[in-house]
Amino acid sequence: MDPRDRADALLARAQSRGAFVVTPDAATSPMDASTTQQIPRSVVAKIDEEDPDSTAVVPASVIESVQGSLAAAKPDTRVFLRPVPPEEEVEGLVPTTKPQSGTSDFARRLDGL
């Protein structure tokens, strides 16, 4: 059987059982959904008239001057790292699990330890 025919048969079986199946034909865009709140253009235009600076375009020169002053004012941060031990090759079997310490963490938590 062709894979598309199999998929159609599975979808038909699921829909006959009452399952809600989302397909490209049945899908609803979030922008078209009834729960999506749409703000009328007149409301947005009114806000722009009342406060024209609510949305502003900042020139690149202003951004560069602010970022430059912030970078100069920021002190250097030192990160102290432990030295990494040199790698050594090991012959033979290498254990890949940690040995169990008797009781598990879960059992100890159940005992209140």
MODELLER restraints for C-alpha pairs under 7 A, 6 or more apart:
rsr = mdl.restraints
at = mdl.atoms
rsr.add(forms.Gaussian(group=physical.xy_distance, feature=features.Distance(at['CA:15:A'], at['CA:21:A']), mean=6.59, stdev=0.5))
rsr.add(forms.Gaussian(group=physical.xy_distance, feature=features.Distance(at['CA:30:A'], at['CA:36:A']), mean=6.77, stdev=0.5))
rsr.add(forms.Gaussian(group=physical.xy_distance, feature=features.Distance(at['CA:48:A'], at['CA:54:A']), mean=6.94, stdev=0.5))
